[in-house]
Amino acid sequence: MTKPLFQSLSDQVFFYLKERIINNEMVPGSIISIEKLTSEFGISNTPVREAIVRLAGLDLVTIHRNKNITVSMMTREKILDILEMRRLLETYGSRTAALSITDGEICSLENILDTVLANPTDFEYYKFSDLELHEAITKHIKNREIQASLKNLSVYSLRIRYYARFYGEENPNLEESVIAITSEHRSILDALRTRDPDSVEKAVTAHLLNAEKRTLSALDRIEKKKTAESITT
């Protein structure tokens, strides 16, 4: 993750925890110790607490009544809500992007997607390409509240993406998935070239519906795996 050059102590803790939670290095339900963090960073409690409040605002941590702090759980209901919100807001934003995106932005995105297709095993670059495409749509939204909501949703969307990996649900066909998803991104880019809002919305909707199917399929496999493990223990 790219971080600002100048960060407050609170920012440093925030970015550190946010990255670890999104990547599921800090697993759902795990306890966060303010004392441990203050010792690790060599700072006072105040910036750590400020970072925790910001993370709670993104629903990445839960502050309990007994003052314990845990990494927020991932529930099917929450995941479905995020997927629906993303589809509603991003399709709306895609219509504005169709009329506002520049030729230079389209060219830049094309080069990025070509690089992904030439190197489908480079998963880190694929993640970068995914963020760049969706950011290109989000930044053209005129309504700042919708834009802010989409940016917050993108954080949770990333966490959902890594959720399967936390449970050891590795994708044996990861390279094929990268190619398939990037092909969907190319379809969106082709639609953006037409500057036709209806065409762009259609391409974005198709991509997001496919993303929902992939996510729910992975979630079903995870739940079956967890059920099987509970029976054998």
C-alpha positions, -999 to 999 in steps of 0.1 A, spaced: 0 0 0 12 35 -9 14 57 22 18 94 25 54 107 29 45 126 60 25 106 86 14 113 121 19 86 147 -18 79 145 -15 75 107 13 50 110 -6 28 134 -38 31 113 -21 21 80 -2 -7 97 -34 -22 113 -55 -16 82 -31 -34 59 -28 -64 83 -66 -66 87 -74 -64 50 -48 -91 42 -63 -112 71 -29 -113 88 -50 -102 118 -78 -127 117 -115 -120 124 -122 -120 161 -86 -117 172 -79 -93 201 -61 -60 195 -40 -49 225 -35 -11 228 -7 -18 253 11 -41 229 9 -16 201 22 13 223 51 -9 232 57 -21 196 57 15 182 72 31 213 45 57 215 18 68 240 -18 54 240 -34 85 224 -23 80 188 -31 42 190 -66 50 203 -71 75 175 -61 49 149 -85 24 165 -114 48 163 -107 54 126 -106 16 120 -139 12 138 -154 38 115 -144 15 86 -159 -15 104 -125 -32 105 -124 -34 143 -151 -36 170 -149 -18 202 -168 -38 228 -186 -25 259 -160 -41 282 -135 -20 262 -119 -50 245 -111 -44 209 -113 -71 183 -109 -75 145 -145 -73 131 -160 -106 120 -168 -114 84 -205 -126 81 -224 -137 50 -249 -109 56 -222 -82 58 -206 -95 26 -239 -96 7 -246 -60 19 -212 -48 6 -216 -65 -27 -251 -50 -32 -239 -15 -22 -209 -17 -45 -231 -27 -75 -256 1 -69 -230 28 -64 -204 18 -89 -229 13 -118 -241 48 -110 -206 62 -110 -198 44 -143 -222 66 -162 -204 98 -151 -171 82 -159 -183 75 -194 -187 112 -201 -157 125 -181 -128 100 -185 -99 113 -206 -81 97 -236 -50 98 -215 -66 79 -186 -80 53 -211 -45 48 -226 -29 44 -192 -54 18 -182 -50 -1 -214 -12 -3 -209 -18 -16 -173 -43 -42 -184 -20 -53 -212 8 -58 -187 -15 -80 -165 -25 -102 -195 12 -106 -204 21 -115 -168 -10 -132 -153 11 -148 -125 20 -115 -111 -8 -112 -86 4 -81 -69 3 -62 -102 -31 -76 -110 -44 -62 -77 -29 -28 -86 -47 -29 -120 -80 -37 -103 -77 -8 -80 -66 16 -108 -96 7 -130 -122 11 -102 -105 43 -90 -107 57 -125 -145 53 -123 -149 65 -87 -129 97 -91 -152 110 -118 -183 108 -95 -195 144 -88 -214 135 -57 -187 135 -29 -208 115 -5 -212 86 -30 -175 89 -39 -165 86 -2 -189 57 3 -173 38 -26 -138 44 -13 -149 30 21 -165 0 3 -133 -7 -16 -115 -13 17 -140 -39 27 -141 -54 -8 -103 -60 -5 -108 -77 28 -135 -99 13 -111 -108 -15 -85 -121 10 -110 -138 33 -108 -171 14 -70 -172 18 -73 -168 55 -91 -202 56 -66 -218 33 -89 -217 3 -63 -212 -23 -74 -208 -59 -58 -236 -79 -67 -217 -111 -55 -183 -100 -39 -175 -133 -71 -183 -152 -91 -161 -128 -67 -132 -133 -71 -135 -171 -109 -138 -169 -113 -108 -146 -89 -87 -166 -108 -96 -197 -139 -82 -180 -119 -51 -172 -110 -48 -208 -147 -49 -217 -153 -20 -194 -124 -1 -209 -138 -7 -244 -172 6 -233 -155 37 -218 -140 44 -252 -175 48 -267 -184 75 -242 -218 58 -240 -231 57 -204 -255 28 -211 -227 7 -226 -204 14 -197 -230 7 -171 -238 -26 -188 -201 -37 -188 -196 -27 -152 -228 -45 -141 -217 -77 -158 -183 -75 -142 -197 -69 -107 -223 -97 -110 -196 -121 -120 -175 -109 -90 -205 -116 -68 -208 -151 -82 -171 -157 -76 -172 -144 -41 -203 -163 -30 -189 -195 -46 -157 -191 -25 -178 -183 6 -199 -215 1 -167 -236 -1 -153 -219 31 -185 -226 50 -186 -262 39 -150 -266 49 -156 -251 84 -186 -273 89 -166 -304 80 -138 -294 103 -163 -289 132 -178 -323 127 -144 -340 128 -132 -322 160 
